[in-house]
Amino acid sequence: MMAAGSGDHRRQPPLVPAANPAANPAGQPDPVPVVRIEHLDKIYNPGTPGQVQALRDINLVIQGGEFLAIMGPSGSGKSTLMNIIGCLDAPTAGRYLCDGIDVASLDAEERARLRLARIGFVFQSFHLLPRMSALENVTLPLIYAGVPRAERAAIAEQALAQVGLADRGRHRPNELSGGQQQRVAIARALINSPPILLADEPTGALDSRTGEDILALFKRLRDAGHTVILITHDAEVAAHADRVVHIRDGALHEGDDDGQPPPEA
């Protein structure tokens, strides 16, 4: 949706997806999921009296272009799972492939490159730099991607226009409403055209009407081909997604949050 010079200016060699030998009956390779998690566990302080198992045998496949909600109460493990999907934390056991790349095979620098190229983050508290304008905030990932200075402003202006803020580029965060600040954060998350948009309680700091506007924007991004992964505790927010999975006590399942499939009508 938002091209950063088509990625031509990134100075590091590209990350290579894991091999996918499977083929469909027509002989073409099967689409590689943007997220594939297999038998994943996360244990904090293993082997100590303070040992906590945050995630238990998680299995999850997310295809490109999905709008998925991961829903659970506080302490359920959803933030831990988000951090692993976002390559901010590593599992204790199991396998995670991000856009076909086995994350366990990467060193710290390669994981940072993976995050930059393939994952855009949107948080509840926006995380905008207060002394920078909206345009400058959106431009930041382009600097890390090695896009030349002369090209950054035009790309960032396009990104802001696509979230409805073409006329707010020169405003600082304290001159914007909460909804406008979240739109700036979304534009920043998408500036390098990552296949995955990872949104952690993105409407939590917004009033209900503004929250609905942000969720409608996510649907438009999904329609444009982005994969949206929404982390939430709110059933009304989760209902906007195409698919909802529930997490409770570190275990993941689809259907109602009691672990049973929804009743038939």
C-alpha positions in Angstrom: 0.0 0.0 0.0 2.8 2.4 0.9 6.0 1.9 -1.0 9.3 2.9 0.5 11.0 3.2 -2.9 10.1 -0.4 -3.4 12.7 -1.3 -0.8 15.5 -0.6 -3.3 17.5 1.4 -0.9 17.9 -1.1 1.9 21.5 -1.7 2.2 21.4 -5.2 3.7 20.9 -8.4 1.6 17.3 -9.7 1.7 16.2 -12.3 4.2 15.4 -15.6 2.5 12.1 -17.4 3.3 12.3 -21.0 4.3 11.9 -23.5 1.6 8.3 -24.6 0.8 8.5 -27.8 -1.2 4.7 -28.4 -1.0 2.8 -27.8 -4.2 -0.8 -27.7 -5.1 -2.4 -30.0 -7.8 -1.6 -27.5 -10.5 2.1 -27.8 -9.7 2.4 -24.3 -8.3 3.8 -23.6 -4.8 1.3 -23.2 -2.0 1.0 -19.7 -0.6 3.4 -19.2 2.3 1.5 -18.0 5.4 2.7 -14.7 6.8 2.6 -16.4 10.3 3.1 -20.1 11.0 3.5 -21.1 14.7 3.9 -24.8 15.6 3.9 -26.3 19.1 5.2 -23.1 20.7 5.8 -22.7 24.4 7.1 -19.8 26.4 8.4 -20.3 29.9 9.8 -17.6 32.1 12.4 -18.4 34.8 12.6 -22.1 33.9 13.8 -24.4 36.6 13.3 -21.9 39.4 10.6 -21.5 42.0 9.3 -18.5 40.0 8.8 -20.5 36.8 5.8 -19.4 34.8 4.5 -21.0 31.6 3.1 -18.1 29.6 2.3 -20.0 26.4 1.4 -23.7 26.0 1.6 -25.6 22.7 0.4 -22.8 20.6 -0.4 -23.6 16.9 -1.5 -20.8 14.6 -1.5 -20.1 10.9 -2.3 -16.7 9.5 -2.6 -16.2 5.7 -1.8 -13.1 3.8 -4.7 -10.6 3.7 -6.4 -11.9 6.9 -7.8 -9.6 9.6 -7.3 -11.7 12.7 -8.1 -10.8 16.3 -6.3 -12.5 19.2 -8.5 -12.0 22.2 -7.9 -12.7 25.9 -8.1 -11.2 29.4 -5.2 -9.6 31.2 -2.6 -12.3 32.1 -3.8 -14.7 29.4 -0.6 -14.7 27.4 -1.7 -12.5 24.5 1.0 -9.9 25.0 3.7 -12.6 25.2 2.3 -14.1 21.9 2.3 -10.6 20.3 5.9 -10.1 21.3 6.9 -13.4 19.7 5.0 -12.7 16.5 6.7 -9.3 16.5 10.1 -10.8 16.9 10.6 -8.9 20.2 10.9 -12.1 22.2 11.8 -15.8 21.5 9.9 -18.9 22.4 11.3 -21.5 24.8 10.2 -24.3 22.4 8.4 -24.7 19.1 8.8 -23.0 15.7 7.8 -19.6 14.4 8.0 -18.8 10.7 7.4 -15.1 9.8 6.5 -14.7 6.1 8.3 -18.0 5.5 11.4 -17.2 7.5 12.4 -19.4 10.4 13.0 -16.7 13.1 15.1 -19.1 15.2 17.7 -19.2 12.5 18.3 -15.4 12.7 20.8 -13.5 14.8 19.8 -10.2 16.5 20.7 -8.0 13.6 18.8 -10.2 11.2 15.7 -10.2 13.5 15.9 -6.4 13.5 15.9 -6.3 9.7 13.0 -8.7 9.7 11.0 -6.5 12.0 11.8 -3.4 9.8 10.9 -5.1 6.5 8.0 -7.3 7.5 6.2 -6.1 10.6 4.5 -2.8 11.3 3.6 -2.0 15.0 0.6 0.0 16.2 0.3 0.5 20.0 -2.4 1.8 22.3 -0.3 4.7 23.4 0.8 5.8 19.9 4.6 6.2 20.8 5.0 9.4 18.7 8.0 11.6 19.4 6.5 14.8 20.8 9.0 17.3 19.3 8.6 15.9 15.8 5.8 16.7 13.4 3.5 14.0 12.1 5.5 13.9 8.9 8.8 13.5 10.7 7.4 10.8 12.9 6.2 8.8 9.8 9.6 9.3 8.2 11.6 7.6 10.9 11.4 4.0 9.6 12.6 5.2 6.2 15.8 6.5 7.8 16.4 3.0 9.3 15.7 1.5 5.9 18.3 3.6 4.2 15.9 5.5 2.0 17.7 8.7 0.7 16.7 11.9 2.5 15.4 13.5 -0.8 12.8 10.8 -1.1 11.5 10.5 2.4 9.1 13.4 2.6 7.2 12.5 -0.5 6.8 8.9 0.7 5.6 10.1 4.2 3.2 12.6 2.7 1.6 9.8 0.6 1.4 7.6 3.7 -0.4 10.4 5.7 -2.8 11.0 2.8 -3.7 7.3 2.7 -4.9 7.5 6.4 -6.7 10.8 5.8 -4.2 13.2 7.3 -2.8 14.9 4.2 -3.3 18.3 5.8 -1.8 17.5 9.2 1.8 16.6 8.3 3.3 19.7 9.9 1.4 19.3 13.2 3.0 18.0 16.3 1.3 15.2 18.3 -0.1 17.7 20.9 -1.9 19.5 18.1 -3.7 16.3 17.0 -6.6 14.5 18.5 -6.2 10.9 19.8 -7.7 9.4 16.6 -5.4 11.5 14.5 -2.4 10.5 16.5 -3.3 6.8 16.0 -3.6 7.4 12.3 -0.1 8.9 12.3 1.1 5.8 14.1 -0.6 3.5 11.5 1.0 5.5 8.6 4.4 5.1 10.3 3.8 1.3 10.8 2.9 0.9 7.1 5.6 3.2 5.6 7.9 0.3 4.6 5.0 -1.8 3.2 5.3 -4.7 5.6 3.1 -7.7 5.0 2.1 -7.8 8.7 0.4 -5.0 10.7 0.5 -5.9 14.5 -1.9 -3.8 16.5 -1.8 -4.0 20.3 -5.1 -2.6 21.8 -5.1 0.1 19.2 -8.5 1.6 20.3 -7.9 1.4 24.0 -7.0 5.1 24.4 -9.8 6.3 22.1 -13.5 7.1 22.5 -15.9 4.6 20.9 -16.6 6.6 17.7 -12.9 7.2 17.0 -12.2 3.6 17.8 -14.8 2.6 15.1 -13.0 4.8 12.6 -9.7 3.2 13.3 -11.2 -0.3 13.0 -12.8 0.7 9.7 -9.3 1.8 8.5 -7.9 -1.6 9.4 -10.6 -3.2 7.2 -9.6 -1.0 4.3 -6.0 -2.0 4.8 -7.0 -5.6 4.8 -8.9 -5.0 1.6 -5.7 -3.5 0.1 -3.8 -6.7 0.9 -2.3 -6.1 4.3 -2.5 -8.7 7.0 -3.9 -7.2 10.2 -3.3 -8.9 13.6 -5.3 -7.3 16.4 -4.5 -7.9 20.0 -7.5 -7.1 22.3 -9.4 -8.0 25.4 -12.6 -6.4 24.0 -15.2 -8.7 22.3 -16.8 -5.7 20.5 -13.4 -4.8 19.0 -12.6 -8.4 18.1 -15.9 -8.8 16.3 -14.6 -6.5 13.6 -12.0 -9.0 12.5 -12.7 -11.8 10.0 -11.4 -14.5 12.4 -11.1 -14.5 16.2 -8.9 -16.8 18.3 -9.0 -16.8 22.0 -6.2 -17.2 24.5 -6.6 -18.1 28.1 -4.0 -19.4 30.6 -1.5 -19.6 27.8 -3.6 -21.9 25.5 -5.0 -20.8 22.2 -8.2 -21.9 20.6 -10.8 -20.8 18.1 -14.5 -20.4 18.8 -15.9 -19.1 22.1 -13.5 -18.3 24.9 -14.5 -21.4 26.9 -12.6 -23.4 24.3 -15.7 -24.8 22.7 -16.9 -23.9 19.2 -19.8 -21.5 18.9 -23.2 -23.1 19.0 -25.0 -23.5 15.7 -27.9 -21.2 14.9 
